[in-house]
Amino acid sequence: MTEFWESSFIKNQMMWGFEPSDSAILTKDFFLEKKVKDILIPGIGYGRNAKVFIDNGIDVTGIEISKTAIDLARQNGLNIPIFHGSVTDMPFDNKLYDGIFCYALIHLLNNHERYKFIKDCYNQLKPSGYMIFTTISKEAPMYGKGKQLGKDYFETKDGVKMFFYDDDSIKQDFEKYGLIEISKIVEPHKNMENKLPFKFIMVKCQK
């Protein structure tokens, strides 16, 4: 996984542009409403989704597997704490956060890794804190394509392994971690308008 993301960021640099995802904007609004002041973003990349929180007075700490992505974040003025490593090795600190926002990452993990990751995130929330995940849905056009590795789990032609969620699997994975809301969101590719948007599910939990 490290190698894949490292080579992706070396080759494509800021491959998603620097505009935040719609999920990040919605989460920022929700966090502001709930007076969330301090958040963790696992899989922060080069920080395109972090800036919208920082610009609204929310402190951000990141975790990122790719050293190149962290360097790009620094070049873009993101002088925030970023742990270099895989989310599968969490926790990187013993701090508790008001909120956690994780965009388009959890579906890249296998069953065991997903279970540990959700639990690790939940353990780093303050009491009453919120965690919000966006993940690929079974309604996405690439569902069922490529090599099947397990139930709703496929490997794309580029070698990316993806687990596709639906409401049932969301409930199964998140119910014991304070699941309060499941919603659908269509994420446009803001820097590639001719590319089909992603069909995502947003998962909201409260400790």
BAFI-3210 file (N, C-alpha, C; in Angstrom, 3 decimals, decimal comma, padded with zeros to 6 digits):
// residues 207
n [1|2|3|4|5|6|7|8|9|10|11|12|13|14|15|16|17|18|19|20|21|22|23|24|25|26|27|28|29|30|31|32|33|34|35|36|37|38|39|40|41|42|43|44|45|46|47|48|49|50|51|52|53|54|55|56|57|58|59|60|61|62|63|64|65|66|67|68|69|70|71|72|73|74|75|76|77|78|79|80|81|82|83|84|85|86|87|88|89|90|91|92|93|94|95|96|97|98|99|100|101|102|103|104|105|106|107|108|109|110|111|112|113|114|115|116|117|118|119|120|121|122|123|124|125|126|127|128|129|130|131|132|133|134|135|136|137|138|139|140|141|142|143|144|145|146|147|148|149|150|151|152|153|154|155|156|157|158|159|160|161|162|163|164|165|166|167|168|169|170|171|172|173|174|175|176|177|178|179|180|181|182|183|184|185|186|187|188|189|190|191|192|193|194|195|196|197|198|199|200|201|202|203|204|205|206|207]
n.u [000,843|001,936|003,886|002,300|000,803|002,879|004,203|002,058|001,647|004,136|004,140|001,679|001,337|-000,518|-003,121|-005,896|-006,507|-006,918|-009,213|-011,602|-013,335|-016,896|-017,892|-016,091|-016,684|-019,361|-018,934|-017,316|-019,164|-020,945|-019,242|-018,600|-021,095|-021,436|-019,506|-016,930|-013,500|-011,003|-009,470|-008,786|-007,378|-007,202|-005,243|-004,564|-003,386|-002,244|-003,451|-005,790|-008,400|-008,056|-007,651|-010,048|-011,104|-009,110|-009,118|-011,448|-010,981|-010,547|-008,485|-006,156|-004,856|-002,919|-002,670|-000,575|000,384|002,136|005,219|005,840|003,349|003,053|005,181|004,223|001,993|003,278|004,584|002,383|001,772|000,763|001,243|000,945|000,596|001,582|001,482|003,707|002,880|001,045|-002,517|-003,214|-001,483|-002,247|-002,757|-001,023|-000,524|-001,485|-003,574|-006,877|-009,514|-011,888|-013,219|-013,197|-012,320|-012,577|-011,777|-012,673|-011,033|-011,357|-012,447|-010,316|-009,090|-008,633|-010,861|-010,031|-008,305|-010,072|-011,841|-010,103|-009,256|-011,607|-012,199|-009,862|-010,052|-012,419|-011,548|-009,886|-011,482|-012,918|-015,248|-018,564|-017,618|-017,360|-017,190|-016,639|-016,977|-016,303|-017,132|-016,757|-019,571|-021,765|-023,235|-021,586|-020,105|-017,931|-018,307|-018,202|-016,504|-013,368|-011,059|-012,545|-012,203|-013,448|-016,580|-018,206|-015,739|-013,139|-010,454|-009,050|-008,118|-005,845|-004,694|-005,710|-007,256|-010,571|-013,251|-016,715|-019,304|-022,643|-025,814|-026,280|-023,730|-022,446|-023,874|-023,185|-020,394|-020,181|-022,129|-021,674|-020,102|-021,276|-022,988|-024,878|-025,964|-026,547|-025,833|-026,265|-023,922|-022,949|-019,942|-018,340|-015,645|-013,670|-011,560|-011,573|-013,847|-015,048|-015,003|-016,721|-018,767|-018,085|-019,956|-020,735|-020,952|-021,820|-020,852|-021,836|-020,835|-021,211|-019,530]
n.v [-001,212|001,259|001,650|001,850|004,265|006,073|006,029|006,911|009,568|010,656|010,480|011,722|013,937|016,614|015,183|015,361|017,984|021,116|021,821|021,354|018,254|017,658|016,265|016,967|019,675|019,583|018,199|019,972|022,071|020,726|020,071|022,650|023,506|021,767|022,628|021,557|021,463|020,393|018,152|014,887|013,742|010,928|009,609|011,972|012,882|015,274|017,324|018,546|018,329|019,220|021,932|023,400|022,987|024,051|026,718|027,506|027,707|025,305|023,008|020,802|017,524|015,219|011,964|010,201|008,026|008,409|009,855|011,712|012,939|014,243|016,054|017,588|018,723|020,334|022,089|023,427|025,029|023,845|023,749|021,812|019,234|016,152|012,764|010,369|007,486|004,334|004,069|001,705|001,277|002,815|003,692|006,878|008,769|009,537|011,179|012,543|013,360|015,904|015,403|013,216|012,917|011,064|010,495|008,638|006,354|004,096|001,981|000,920|-000,856|-004,164|-006,685|-007,223|-005,056|-002,893|-003,251|-002,919|-000,295|001,308|000,879|001,896|004,604|005,316|004,943|007,107|009,265|011,942|011,705|011,952|012,880|013,130|010,973|010,874|009,181|008,790|006,588|004,246|003,180|000,364|001,124|002,400|002,778|001,072|-001,150|-004,641|-005,104|-006,253|-008,378|-010,647|-010,724|-011,360|-011,226|-008,493|-007,329|-006,285|-006,364|-003,862|-003,203|-001,711|-002,667|-001,882|-002,635|-002,873|-002,453|-002,572|-000,809|-001,209|-000,295|-002,365|-003,539|-001,322|-000,939|-003,300|-002,975|-000,543|-000,243|-000,840|001,231|003,693|004,509|006,930|008,003|007,322|008,311|009,125|010,307|012,061|012,420|014,791|014,867|017,352|018,506|017,193|017,258|015,696|013,147|010,401|010,947|009,916|007,516|007,713|006,738|008,403|008,152|008,603|008,846|008,886|009,144]
n.w [000,000|000,826|-001,136|-003,460|-003,058|-002,655|-005,157|-006,723|-005,810|-006,393|-009,156|-009,955|-008,349|-007,127|-007,482|-007,243|-007,421|-005,582|-004,388|-001,790|-001,070|-001,480|000,682|002,715|003,026|003,903|006,293|007,673|008,105|009,796|011,949|012,846|013,703|015,828|017,496|017,335|017,813|017,380|015,346|013,888|010,886|009,261|006,621|005,219|002,904|000,557|001,754|000,791|001,763|004,296|004,580|004,507|007,017|008,688|007,827|008,985|011,628|012,970|014,614|013,127|012,892|011,088|009,447|007,314|004,727|002,633|002,049|000,090|-000,365|002,094|001,907|-000,233|000,995|002,874|001,133|000,255|002,331|004,645|007,773|009,927|012,488|011,148|011,075|009,811|008,326|008,203|008,476|009,557|011,551|013,644|017,147|016,722|018,533|021,945|022,187|022,583|020,396|019,312|016,982|014,080|010,729|007,868|004,649|001,852|002,309|003,980|002,508|001,181|002,740|004,119|005,587|008,307|008,775|008,435|010,577|012,785|012,295|012,499|015,181|016,372|015,635|016,977|019,600|019,850|020,126|021,993|024,766|023,585|021,181|017,537|014,672|011,217|008,240|004,759|002,183|-000,539|-002,449|-003,129|-005,264|-006,979|-010,254|-010,723|-009,217|-008,773|-010,839|-012,199|-010,384|-008,207|-004,737|-002,458|-000,638|-001,972|-002,418|-004,365|-006,810|-008,719|-012,188|-011,975|-009,757|-007,321|-004,310|-003,315|-001,048|-001,244|000,137|001,552|003,049|004,902|005,392|006,401|008,793|010,077|010,460|011,870|013,841|016,577|017,270|017,836|015,736|014,060|011,767|008,311|005,092|001,570|-000,849|-003,740|-005,189|-007,052|-009,490|-009,080|-010,434|-012,793|-014,827|-016,755|-015,853|-014,408|-011,504|-008,080|-006,297|-003,098|000,392|003,334|006,652|009,915|013,253|016,820|019,886]
ca.u [000,000|002,836|004,517|001,288|000,497|004,101|004,422|000,940|001,876|005,332|003,762|000,516|001,392|-001,820|-003,965|-007,319|-006,637|-006,808|-010,541|-012,049|-014,475|-018,185|-017,997|-015,314|-017,426|-020,506|-018,419|-016,877|-020,382|-021,456|-018,301|-018,757|-022,379|-021,271|-018,394|-015,747|-012,351|-009,720|-009,809|-007,780|-007,718|-006,380|-005,165|-004,731|-002,849|-001,510|-004,170|-006,858|-009,590|-007,729|-007,608|-011,384|-011,267|-008,136|-009,605|-012,604|-010,559|-010,475|-007,123|-006,105|-003,694|-003,092|-001,872|-000,406|001,305|003,088|006,128|005,702|002,117|003,334|006,021|003,330|001,192|004,172|004,791|001,140|001,600|000,084|002,195|000,191|001,200|001,186|002,235|004,022|002,679|-000,226|-003,599|-003,295|-000,572|-002,781|-002,648|000,302|-000,405|-002,546|-004,472|-008,277|-009,955|-013,324|-013,778|-012,332|-012,880|-011,807|-012,362|-012,312|-009,881|-011,673|-012,746|-009,054|-008,571|-009,305|-011,803|-009,351|-007,802|-011,215|-012,333|-009,131|-009,223|-012,808|-012,025|-008,782|-010,608|-013,376|-010,769|-009,216|-012,494|-013,355|-016,660|-019,488|-016,978|-017,944|-016,317|-017,355|-016,240|-016,959|-016,628|-017,360|-020,817|-022,035|-023,879|-020,539|-020,041|-016,868|-018,643|-018,339|-015,527|-012,043|-010,941|-013,249|-011,346|-014,331|-017,899|-018,150|-014,327|-012,597|-009,181|-009,182|-007,026|-004,642|-004,171|-006,280|-008,266|-011,635|-014,451|-017,866|-020,271|-024,058|-026,317|-026,135|-022,335|-022,152|-024,422|-022,388|-019,065|-020,174|-023,218|-021,183|-019,257|-022,067|-023,569|-026,100|-026,542|-025,974|-026,423|-025,580|-023,392|-022,291|-018,760|-017,785|-014,196|-013,704|-010,524|-011,742|-015,303|-015,553|-014,935|-017,958|-018,636|-018,081|-021,124|-020,193|-021,815|-021,264|-021,185|-021,644|-020,907|-020,920|-019,089]
ca.v [000,000|002,425|001,782|002,302|005,681|006,853|006,199|007,725|010,984|011,082|010,611|012,587|015,109|016,976|014,552|015,713|019,430|021,575|022,155|020,285|017,431|018,073|015,628|017,769|020,923|019,223|017,822|021,244|022,748|019,939|020,238|024,011|023,519|020,993|023,252|020,691|022,388|019,712|016,905|014,019|013,302|009,818|009,641|013,401|013,167|016,553|018,285|019,318|018,346|019,755|023,398|023,946|022,958|025,004|028,073|027,795|027,743|023,970|022,451|019,536|016,635|014,255|010,735|009,992|006,937|008,813|010,965|012,711|013,691|015,142|017,126|018,460|019,471|021,371|023,090|024,198|025,846|023,140|023,546|021,163|017,926|015,021|011,545|009,604|006,059|003,766|004,106|000,377|001,312|003,702|005,155|007,494|009,535|009,112|012,314|012,339|014,435|016,216|014,840|012,522|012,918|010,149|010,568|007,690|005,536|002,840|000,908|000,392|-001,783|-005,470|-006,851|-007,096|-003,678|-001,990|-003,438|-002,284|001,144|001,924|000,800|002,835|005,962|005,479|005,049|008,418|010,324|012,346|011,377|012,772|013,278|012,590|010,548|010,834|008,480|008,605|005,362|003,901|002,434|-000,673|001,773|002,971|002,044|000,042|-002,305|-005,921|-005,212|-006,675|-009,708|-010,708|-011,251|-011,749|-010,597|-007,029|-006,940|-006,489|-005,742|-003,206|-003,513|-000,996|-003,329|-001,312|-003,505|-002,029|-003,051|-001,715|-000,850|-000,848|000,018|-003,521|-003,702|-000,160|-001,243|-004,392|-002,491|000,675|-000,165|-000,832|002,422|004,919|004,906|007,748|008,388|006,849|009,076|008,982|011,544|011,896|013,281|015,097|015,069|018,798|018,923|016,390|017,285|014,681|011,854|010,098|011,189|008,756|007,341|007,452|006,734|009,117|007,452|009,508|008,162|009,695|008,321]
ca.w [000,000|000,877|-002,457|-004,426|-002,846|-002,859|-006,608|-007,233|-005,511|-007,135|-010,568|-010,216|-007,471|-006,540|-008,514|-007,109|-007,319|-004,199|-003,866|-000,898|-001,488|-000,917|002,012|003,667|003,257|004,754|007,618|008,290|008,598|010,928|013,065|013,375|014,424|017,070|018,231|017,285|017,713|017,224|014,640|013,276|009,530|008,773|005,158|004,904|001,573|000,512|002,584|000,133|002,618|005,624|004,574|004,781|008,486|009,248|007,504|009,842|013,033|013,582|014,614|012,391|012,904|010,001|009,305|005,873|004,406|001,595|002,389|-000,985|-000,094|003,228|001,354|-001,018|001,971|003,421|000,064|000,149|003,535|005,745|008,869|011,008|012,776|010,289|011,352|008,601|008,559|007,753|009,481|010,189|012,709|014,699|017,276|016,653|019,771|022,878|022,301|022,216|019,515|019,260|015,751|013,111|009,374|007,037|003,305|000,781|002,702|004,670|001,556|000,657|003,747|004,163|006,716|009,604|008,876|008,621|011,941|013,690|012,016|013,094|016,638|016,734|015,516|018,084|020,840|019,928|020,265|023,330|024,979|022,781|019,924|016,305|013,570|009,942|007,181|003,462|001,588|-001,834|-002,320|-004,135|-006,412|-007,838|-011,528|-010,774|-008,374|-009,485|-011,928|-011,752|-009,765|-006,922|-003,668|-001,362|-000,781|-002,204|-002,338|-005,718|-007,172|-010,023|-013,133|-011,516|-008,563|-006,088|-003,701|-002,764|-000,472|-001,560|001,242|001,450|004,398|005,797|005,832|007,263|010,135|010,631|010,859|012,684|014,827|017,962|017,461|017,949|014,440|014,195|010,470|007,039|003,988|000,279|-001,423|-005,038|-005,155|-008,373|-009,634|-009,330|-011,384|-014,014|-014,927|-017,686|-015,187|-013,668|-010,063|-007,195|-005,424|-001,768|001,570|004,496|007,893|011,047|014,544|018,004|021,024]
c.u [000,878|003,390|003,542|001,052|001,708|004,320|003,298|001,196|003,122|004,949|002,717|000,453|-000,003|-002,942|-005,441|-007,534|-006,538|-008,147|-011,018|-013,220|-015,755|-018,380|-017,274|-016,057|-018,627|-020,059|-017,955|-018,083|-020,927|-020,559|-018,413|-020,032|-022,246|-020,109|-017,180|-014,532|-011,063|-009,970|-008,570|-008,274|-006,763|-006,406|-005,329|-004,207|-002,036|-002,342|-005,319|-008,128|-009,324|-007,936|-008,956|-011,677|-010,371|-008,626|-010,793|-012,269|-010,509|-009,027|-007,144|-004,776|-003,940|-002,271|-001,771|000,697|002,418|003,906|006,009|004,469|002,331|004,185|005,179|002,466|002,018|004,391|003,554|000,790|000,873|001,086|001,462|000,878|000,668|002,092|002,474|003,886|001,317|-001,266|-003,736|-002,378|-001,038|-002,850|-001,199|000,539|-001,530|-003,541|-005,906|-008,770|-011,465|-013,988|-012,730|-013,049|-011,977|-012,471|-011,779|-011,078|-010,290|-011,924|-011,483|-008,419|-009,303|-010,152|-011,159|-008,879|-008,935|-011,717|-011,416|-009,148|-010,410|-012,665|-010,964|-009,267|-011,528|-012,637|-010,074|-010,202|-012,719|-014,794|-017,533|-018,865|-017,605|-016,865|-017,171|-016,448|-017,014|-016,302|-017,377|-018,564|-020,928|-022,739|-022,857|-020,392|-018,974|-017,150|-018,790|-017,352|-014,161|-012,110|-011,631|-012,373|-012,181|-015,672|-017,739|-016,727|-013,653|-011,240|-009,307|-008,004|-005,728|-004,056|-004,675|-007,372|-009,302|-012,795|-015,606|-018,947|-021,710|-024,547|-026,091|-024,701|-021,870|-022,624|-023,572|-021,059|-019,128|-021,169|-022,704|-020,291|-020,065|-022,652|-024,849|-026,732|-025,777|-026,632|-025,617|-025,062|-022,707|-021,163|-018,246|-016,258|-014,011|-012,639|-010,589|-013,239|-015,887|-015,544|-016,209|-017,771|-018,641|-019,385|-020,615|-021,314|-021,084|-021,782|-020,854|-021,817|-020,631|-020,589|-020,020]
c.v [001,263|002,719|002,356|003,804|006,567|007,100|007,033|009,212|011,515|011,380|011,710|013,841|015,417|016,507|014,900|017,230|019,873|022,027|021,038|019,498|017,988|017,494|016,448|019,051|020,668|018,907|019,060|021,973|022,059|020,134|021,636|024,123|022,838|021,501|022,326|021,575|021,721|018,348|016,163|013,640|012,178|009,804|011,056|013,762|014,446|017,688|019,025|019,382|018,956|021,261|024,028|023,951|024,023|026,443|028,488|027,625|026,403|023,468|021,065|018,825|015,587|012,991|010,490|008,973|007,365|010,027|012,077|013,569|014,674|016,323|018,114|019,319|020,624|022,486|023,985|024,923|025,173|022,808|023,001|019,834|016,852|013,844|010,798|008,117|005,617|003,837|002,755|000,295|002,289|002,956|005,628|008,419|009,081|010,226|011,900|013,575|014,657|015,542|014,133|012,560|012,066|010,012|009,490|006,860|004,149|001,685|000,314|-000,613|-003,118|-005,573|-006,571|-005,658|-002,681|-002,050|-002,710|-000,764|001,870|001,978|001,812|004,278|006,252|005,693|006,396|009,584|010,657|011,859|012,411|013,263|012,571|012,052|010,357|010,205|008,608|007,406|005,037|002,980|001,357|-000,103|002,404|002,130|000,951|-001,170|-003,563|-006,097|-005,592|-008,040|-009,699|-011,382|-011,768|-011,083|-009,070|-006,463|-007,300|-005,812|-005,162|-003,575|-002,792|-001,601|-002,746|-002,247|-002,639|-002,849|-002,078|-001,906|-000,685|-000,620|-001,133|-003,664|-002,510|-000,454|-002,299|-003,869|-001,383|000,685|-000,074|000,371|003,710|005,427|005,719|008,089|007,769|007,677|008,864|010,337|011,222|012,918|013,552|015,132|016,526|019,271|018,123|016,231|016,223|013,278|011,632|010,355|009,871|008,705|006,841|007,327|007,521|008,441|008,379|008,719|009,159|008,788|008,542]
c.w [000,000|-000,509|-003,485|-004,280|-003,064|-004,355|-007,235|-007,019|-006,230|-008,581|-010,786|-009,351|-006,887|-007,468|-008,419|-007,054|-005,869|-003,619|-002,943|-001,484|-000,870|000,491|003,069|004,020|004,180|006,183|008,380|008,879|009,846|012,152|013,687|014,218|015,790|017,921|018,383|016,985|017,242|016,576|014,130|011,881|009,117|007,239|004,647|003,503|001,581|001,106|001,937|000,984|003,992|005,686|004,956|006,295|009,132|009,043|008,363|011,327|013,739|013,490|013,978|012,643|011,825|010,192|007,808|005,604|003,447|002,023|001,348|-000,759|001,053|002,751|000,548|-000,094|002,552|002,398|-000,089|001,451|004,680|006,849|010,085|011,326|011,808|010,627|010,043|008,907|008,065|008,864|010,184|011,411|013,792|016,027|017,200|017,845|020,697|023,119|021,947|021,467|019,621|018,061|014,916|011,773|008,493|005,670|002,384|001,102|003,189|003,697|000,919|001,616|003,685|005,440|008,065|009,821|009,116|010,061|012,931|013,540|012,661|014,617|017,103|016,665|016,702|019,414|020,987|019,966|021,730|023,530|024,272|021,466|018,728|015,370|012,325|008,889|005,874|002,809|000,305|-001,617|-003,397|-005,363|-007,364|-009,106|-011,570|-009,890|-009,242|-010,619|-011,368|-011,087|-008,403|-005,873|-002,496|-001,594|-000,855|-002,172|-003,663|-005,887|-008,573|-010,916|-012,762|-010,242|-007,247|-005,574|-003,005|-002,237|-000,697|-000,501|000,760|002,888|005,387|006,301|006,671|008,687|010,829|011,199|011,919|013,841|016,261|018,267|017,309|016,641|014,646|012,846|009,306|005,940|002,708|-000,176|-002,750|-005,096|-006,565|-008,340|-010,033|-010,316|-012,692|-014,262|-015,847|-017,062|-014,374|-012,170|-009,282|-006,418|-004,078|-000,739|002,656|005,756|009,070|012,346|015,663|019,165|022,225]
res [m|t|e|f|w|e|s|s|f|i|k|n|q|m|m|w|g|f|e|p|s|d|s|a|i|l|t|k|d|f|f|l|e|k|k|v|k|d|i|l|i|p|g|i|g|y|g|r|n|a|k|v|f|i|d|n|g|i|d|v|t|g|i|e|i|s|k|t|a|i|d|l|a|r|q|n|g|l|n|i|p|i|f|h|g|s|v|t|d|m|p|f|d|n|k|l|y|d|g|i|f|c|y|a|l|i|h|l|l|n|n|h|e|r|y|k|f|i|k|d|c|y|n|q|l|k|p|s|g|y|m|i|f|t|t|i|s|k|e|a|p|m|y|g|k|g|k|q|l|g|k|d|y|f|e|t|k|d|g|v|k|m|f|f|y|d|d|d|s|i|k|q|d|f|e|k|y|g|l|i|e|i|s|k|i|v|e|p|h|k|n|m|e|n|k|l|p|f|k|f|i|m|v|k|c|q|k]
***
